[in-house]
Amino acid sequence: MRQTVRFGRIMGVEVGANWSLLVLVLLVADGLASIVLPELAPGASPSVYWIAGLVCGLLIAASVLVHELAHSVVALRAGLPVQRVTLWMLGGASLLGGDPATPRTAFWIAASGPLASVGLGLGFGTLAFGLNAAGVPLLIVMSAWWLGVMNVFLALFNLLPGNPLDGGRILRAILWWRSGDPHRAEIRAAAAGRVLGLLLAGLGIAQWLGGQLAGVWLVLVGFVIVASVEAESRSAQLRVALGKTPVKAVMTAAKVTAYAAMPVDRFVADIAPRTREPAFPVLDLDGHPTGTITLRRLSRVPVGMRAATRIADVQRPLKDVPIAQPDDLLADLIDRMSSDTDELALVVVDDRLAGVVSGYDVARIVQLATLRAIDQEPSTA
């Protein structure tokens, strides 16, 4: 899920949100203000209900963030890098910079999120009892109670046994522990996730046909789960096909490089025409990589501004570029690259550019791996 807004870093982890998070907050606020809170705490004005609903919507978003940060904390303590946490309409996602080393580590990374949500649920529930005993207005008490219930529900829902939910990750860890093969365990957990997603979508359709608008939400969740499962299943199959193939087996030397201080017009006129490549590594004057630049990005610079605009002003900064070392697993790098053929990963050794892996290279590798996987399937004839 692509970040639309970046909030900053928490414990060194980049935290942001997709624009669809606003939809979640508004839907929660509307449901609370129009239905839930007037029933639980009657007597307030519509504006007061809306204020309480918006506060609860924001606190639910914050609760999802705590859930995701719990995954990140356990991963970091296990020595696994965390690239970013992104919140969106259906929850959150923590992007790890690799796979856990053991099934035990994988289990606790997955379980930490639901445990954090249960802790929040108990905390909000305890707060509701305390506020009630202190004579605080019923609307505030019921808002805290609702937040407690929803956090427990979030934990229980995430424990459903199917990828990409936490329960699916836990199932994968158990299957990995039993079989010793993490990638085949992921394929089996993905199959469970596919069934779960279809069941949720079917239940949602039944509710919708029965006049319950909330069924649309279940349909959406079900289809998102199925789509995520398909992507993860392909990734797992690719990992099986690639095995221990290192990045250096497919990286190539950069044919053309851009320099950060170079004006855009000079690069467009003198450098880019020398090659058919759509993307280029960018180096500073000392030869250290600073990012990447694509013809697509360059085309967005108005012609009249190209002489005064440096490559550094429009490059994709290094922190957003997939980076690997020659001996890293190729499958790990592919997981961090997008499907865009303009994508360019940099292979860096001692802060020097050692080579590149292009989106075209990745597409070709994936196609070859898929063909090999098909060839290895048993015949049904």
Secondary structure, DSSP 8 states (H G I E B T S, - for coil): ---SEEEEEETTEEEEE-TTHHHHHHHHHHHIIIIIHHHHSTT--HHHHHHHHHHHHHHHHHHHHHHHHHHHHHHHHTT--EEEEEEETTEEEEEESS--SSHHHHHHHHHHHHHHHHHHHHHHHHHHHHHHHTT--HHHHHHHHHHHHHHHHHHHHHTSSSTTSHHHHHHHHHHHHHHS-HHHHHHHHHHHHHHHHHHHHHHHHHHHHTT-TTHHHHHHHHHHHHHHHHHHHHHHHHHHHHTT-BGGGT-B--S--EETTSBHHHIIIIIGGG---SEEEEE-TTS-EEEEEEHHHHHTS-GGGTTT-BHHHHSEEGGGS-EE-TTSBHHHHHHHS-S-TT-EEEEEETTEEEEEEEHHHHHHHHHHHHHHHHHHS----
